[in-house]
């Protein structure tokens, strides 16, 4: 049975339900026409339509100026993504929002392809489940969740190539999205103020706690400051936990040199060959390293300006740790 927009709002009063007209539909059809493959064309249509219709509401929800997200346009990057993936991402001051539209009637489960969670240049913070009815001219956001919840509560399905999470595990009202985002946002470690959470220790304390060998310390000696933490939740090697350490020092009043290590903490113990260390800023990869045979440490490095935010991601298979820093 066909449902119009007014009926939809009555059925789902807590959900965001939006209408669209022929102009939005025609623009989406023009985008779809650029793809010869039917599956790619369908993805382009749904995603471009979703982006057009959702952008003003996202500005309202996050109290942005009208037109602030005008720069979020269909780009070559989007069209490349739609050749294999469904979804569209918007970078906000709070982080990265990923919209996953579908025209399917079944909304019992929300599915997100693995690349949207595990590829550093794609991964988001919050994922919106969007149902679109091109014929009736409406869309509704029927739930949203975080990257952490998708991996914690979702079920990975090999045939689908991603995670599926039950509708009951989603948040519903988009009015609560900014507040929930603030609650789930990871602790930001401020380097220039030496502001670190309790799991981090000054590097000399970490050496004593983890019984690290002196050779590990030598690689950090050129830095004015260096901190570290164990990352036991990822992997432990022969009773020696992996350690994540970050060294940094002021080069000018506005610029810092930063270097990040993942180490076994023992020159005689090698890392597995599948540890990845990725350095990101604004969702883009700045530097990355992957352990090889007979590596007992890997590193990434960059120079950044004061107040610049970046993330460090350590991953092994499905397990990962992400730490956020501000210079």
NORQUIUR-V177860 format. One record per pair of residues at least 12 apart in sequence whose ideal C-beta (glycine too) atoms are under 6 Angstrom apart, sorted by sequence separation. I is the first residue (numbers start at 0). J is the second residue. D is the distance in whole Angstrom. If there is no record, write none. Layout:
BEGIN
i = {I	I}
j = {J	J}
d = {D	D}
END
This chain:
BEGIN
i = {31	99	152	246	276	30	31	86	127	128	149	229	230	286	310	4	54	128	245	275	111	149	227	228	261	286	309	127	152	244	274	285	27	30	202	227	308	71	97	125	126	243	272	109	226	307	27	125	242	270	272	27	225	276	278	305	205	242	202	224	276	303	106	222	239	269	270	144	202	222	223	239	47	97	222	239	269	99	142	143	199	219	236	23	84	95	86	95	96	97	98	100	102	142	199	239	266	280	84	94	116	198	98	100	195	237	279	236	263	19	140	262	17	88	106	277	260	261	50	276	43	111	145	260	42	275	259	46	274	39	258	273	30	39	42	257	256	113	215	112	113	254	255	49	110	112	111	254	49	110	111	253	214	253	259	261	110	211	212	212	45	108	109	209	108	190	107	255	49	234	233	233	45	52	93	233	230	60	191	19	18	18	17	16	14	15	14	7	3	4	1	191	187	188	189	190	185	187	13	15	119	13	119	120	120	119	95}
j = {43	111	164	258	288	43	44	99	140	141	162	242	243	299	323	18	68	142	259	289	126	164	242	243	276	301	324	143	168	260	290	301	44	47	219	244	325	89	115	143	144	261	290	128	245	326	47	145	262	290	292	48	246	297	299	326	227	264	225	247	299	326	130	246	263	293	294	169	227	247	248	264	73	123	248	265	295	126	169	170	226	246	263	51	112	123	115	124	125	126	127	129	131	171	228	268	295	309	114	124	146	228	129	131	226	268	310	268	295	52	173	296	52	123	141	312	296	297	87	313	81	149	183	298	81	314	299	87	315	81	300	315	73	82	85	301	302	160	262	160	161	302	303	98	159	161	161	304	100	161	162	304	266	305	311	313	163	264	265	266	100	163	164	264	165	247	166	326	129	315	315	318	131	138	180	320	320	173	305	136	136	137	138	139	139	140	141	137	135	137	135	326	323	324	325	326	323	325	171	173	277	172	279	283	284	284	282}
d = {5	6	6	5	5	5	4	5	5	5	5	6	5	4	5	5	5	5	5	5	6	6	5	6	5	6	6	5	5	5	4	5	5	4	6	4	5	5	6	6	6	6	6	4	6	5	5	6	5	4	6	4	4	5	4	5	4	5	4	6	6	5	6	3	6	6	5	5	5	6	4	5	6	4	5	5	5	6	3	5	5	5	5	5	6	4	6	5	5	5	5	4	5	6	5	5	6	5	6	4	6	5	6	5	6	6	5	5	5	5	6	4	5	6	5	4	6	5	5	6	5	6	5	5	5	5	5	5	5	6	4	6	6	5	5	6	5	6	6	6	5	6	6	5	6	4	5	6	4	6	5	5	5	5	5	6	5	4	6	6	5	5	5	5	6	5	6	5	5	6	6	5	6	6	5	6	6	6	6	6	6	5	6	4	5	4	6	6	6	4	6	6	5	5	5	5	5	5	5	5	5	5	5	6	6	5	5}
END
